[in-house]
Amino acid sequence: MTVDWLGGPVSRSRAASFRKLIASPTALAVPGAFDGMTALLARKAGFESLYLSGAALSASMALPDLGLLTLDDVWRRAREIVRASDLPLIVDCDTGFGEALNVMRAVRELEEVGAACIQIEDQLFPKKCGHLNDKRLISVGDMCRKIAAARRAADQLVICARTDAAGTTSLDDAIARANRYVEAGADLIFIEALTTPDHFRRVRQEVAAPLLANMTEFGRTPQTSRQQWLDYGFNVVIYPVSAFRVTSRAAQEFYASLASTGDVSAYLPRMMPRSELYDTIQYYDYEVLDASIARTVLDHH
């Protein structure tokens, strides 16, 4: 059995665990986590899988979601989230950082740090947020080559293929592309920017693969509950930027208050106390580990 520093068990195959979650008779809720602490808090809240959003990661770096992230940016943050949470992680890799060989490298790098799923999309680089205008698509053949390359490079990694055709060309094109992507080796299909329940139902009827729904805020897809997504037949529901939006608003309000009043007293009830923070990050367990190692070394002298 693999264990972490503190002696706790560590998952050997998060990808296999994620496949089981996808196949379960429910709509798997997958919140976005943009760093180790949010990943740990999500796990403690009871979530079984996490999502690393390119939009949230780029925003956390004060960059727009326009394909500016590098593979190094993504795998470093993925490694941090997996280390902190030990949960299956879906990693948004935008357009795959290049062509087929670049996709293969991304798969290898992410699988090495413990990611469970890689998500790539069929936009032309530089990509745009899926809920904005002026998106441009690559050909079906080019996307299928990327998916086939990912499948060839992967050991157990789940391949999620996203198409932006529904908001660019047509729903017919999106469905046709989705089925081609399944034939190329995709395990999970993500049709971005669906807008009506009729579209949700039609996608479920016509795409022969597990489906991922994007429950982002302020976009084209109406706010839909997890139970409703389950009723529509979707297997996974992501909430990619929600925690980042909440955290950013809270920080914005705190900084404005501190700048105007020079006093943090009003915010003390809204802060995580030191004791709770230390419990969350297992501060005292690490102290005990450190002391035990020192004691062991001394015992040998």
N, C-alpha and C positions, 0 to 999 in steps of 0.2 A: 504494500500500500504506500502511495506517495503521501508525504506529510509536508506541512509548511513549517516555518521557523518555530512556531509555538507548539508543534506536535499535532495540529489538527489535520484531518484528511483533506486531500486536494484531488479534484476530479481528474481522471486520466483521459477521458474523452468527452469533452464538452459538446463536440459535434454530434456524437451518438446520443447524448442526453437531449440535445435540441431536436433531433429527428423524432425522438419519442414525444416531446412536447408538441411538435407540429401535428403528429398523428393522433393526439388525444382528442376526445369528443368535446372540445370546448374551443373558444376563441382565446388564444394565448395573448395576454396583455403584456406588452414589452415597452417599458418606459425608457426614454433616453437618459443616458448618464454621460456627462461630459468630462468627468475626472474621477479619481479614485474615491473621493469622499462621497460624491453623489451616488456612485456605484454601490458603496457600502451601505448607505442609507436606504437605497432601493431594495437591496437584499434583506435588510433588517425589517423592511415593511412587508416582506413576504413575496416579492416578485421572484420569478424563476428564470428569467432571461432578461438581457439588457440590449440596448441599441446605441451604437455610437454614430451620431448624425454628423455628416459633413457640414451641414449648416450650423449646428451648435458648436462643433469644434472650431470652425473658422471664426464664428462670432466670438468665441472665448479668447481667440487670438486677435480680436479687433480687426478682422478681415471679412470682406463680403464672400458670400457663397457663389463664387464665380470660377471654380476650378483652380484656385490658388494654392490649395493644400498639396504637399508632397507626400510620397509614400512614407518618408521618415516621420513627418508630422503625425500621420495616422497610426502607424504601427507602434510608435512610442506611447501614444495615448491609449491605444488598445491594450498594450502590455500593462499599463498602470491600472486600467479598469479590471482586467482579468485577475491581476495579482490581488487587488483589493477585494473583489467580490467572489471569485471562483465560480462565476455563473457563465452559462453560454452567452456569447456576445455576437450580435450581428454588427458587422463593420461596413459602413457606407463608404464605398471606394469610388464614388462618382463614375467616371468613364473608364476606370481601370488604370489610370496613370499612363496611358499610351495604347499601344496595339497589343497583339496576342502575347508576345514575349514579355511585355511589361506586366500584363495581367498575370502571367504565370509566376513572375517574381513576386508580385503582390500576394498571391495565394500562398507561396512558400513562406514569405516573411510573416504573414499573419497567422498561418497555421503553427509556426514555430513559437509564437508568443501566446498560443492557446485560444485564439478566436475560434468560434463555432461556425460562423457563416460570413461569407463575403457577398456584398451587394454591388452589382455593376449595372449601369444604365446605358441606353442606346442614344444618348445625345451626342452631338458633335462637340468636341472640345474647343473652347472652354464652355462648360455646361452652365445652365442657369437653374435657379430654384424651380421645382416642378410646377409651382402654382403661379408662375409669372409668364408673360408673353414672350414671343420671339425666340422660342426654343427651336433648335434645328436637329434633325435626326440623322444618324448614320444609316447605311443600308442594312437590310435584314441580314444579308450575307456577312457583312463586317461584324455585326453583333454576334451572329452565330459562331464566327471564328473565335471571338473573345470568350464566349461561353465554353466552347469546346476546349480552348486552351486552359481555361480555369479548371475544367473537369479533369483534364489530363494531368495537371500539376497537383491537384488536390489528393490528399490521402483520405481523410474522412470529412473534410470541410464541406458544408452545405453551400450550394451555389444559388443565390437569389438573383434573378434577372428582372430588372425594372424597365418598363417601356413608358415613354412620355408621349406616345402617339395619340392617346385619347384627347389630349388638350392641344394637339398640333395638327394632326391630319384627320383622323376619325376614330370612333370606337371600333368600327369594323377592322381598321388597320391595326389597332391596338390588340384586338383579340387574335387576329391572324399572326401578328408578330409573337404574341405570348405563346401560342402553340408551336411555332417554329423554334422558339427558345427552349421549350420543353424537349423537343426532338434533339436539340443540340446538346442537351445535358443539364439544363436548369432543374433544380429541385423545388424551387419556390418562386412564384410569380407575383410581381408587384406592378399593377397598372396604376400609374400615378394620375391624380387630378380627376377622379371619377366624380360626377356631380349629382346623380339622381339615384333613388332606390331601384328604378328600372334598369339602370346601367349596372348596379351592383348585382342584381339578379341575373342579368344576361351574361355578365362575365363569369359568374359561378356556373351557369348552365353550359357555357361554350369553351371554357378553358379546362383542360384535363390535367390539373395539377393543384397542389395546395396553393392558397392565395393569401397574400399579405395586404392589409388595408392600412392606409396612412391617415391617422387621426391627428393631423397637425391643426393648429389654430390659425384663424384669419386667412384661410385659403379657400380653394374652390369646392372642396368636399365639405358638405354640411356636417355639423357636429352630430355624431352618431354614437350611441352607447355600445359598450362591449357586447351586451346581450343582443342588440340589434344586428351587429356584425355577425354574431353567431347564427342568428336567424337567417341572415343572407347567405350563410355557408362559408364565411371566411375563416381561415385557420389561425392567422396571426394578426394582431392589431398593434401598431407601433404608435408611440406618443413621443416623437423624436426631439422636439425642442421645448416641451412643456416645462420641465424642471429648470432649464436655462432661462426661460422667460420669467418664471416666478422668482428665481434667484437674482436675476438682473434688476427686476423691479424693486425687490427688497433692498438691494445694495444701493440703488439710485436714491431711494427715499431716505435711507440711513445717512448717506454722504451729504445730501441736501440739508438734513436736520443738523448734522454735526457742523457743517459749514456756517449755518445761520445762528446756531445757539452756542456752539463751543462746549456742548455737554451731551454725554451719551445716556444720561439717567433715564430718559423717557423710553429708550430702547432696551433697557435691561430685561424687561419681561419677555421680549421677543428674541432674546439671545439664547443659544444653547449654553448652559452653565459649564464651567470647567470640568466638573465631575462627570457630567453626561458625555462631554466631548472625549474625555479620557477613557471612559468605558467603551464608547463607540469605536475608538481606534485601538483599543486594547493596550493602552499606555502601561498600565500596571503589570500586565502579563509580560510585556517586553522588559520591564525593569526586573521582574523575577528571573526571566531568562538570562539577562545580563549578569545578575548576581550569582546565579547558579554556575555559569561558565567561569566567572572569576573564582568562585569557591572550588570548583573542580580543578582548576589550574593550581591553586594554592595547595590543595590536598596532595598533589603529586610532588610537592617539594617538602 
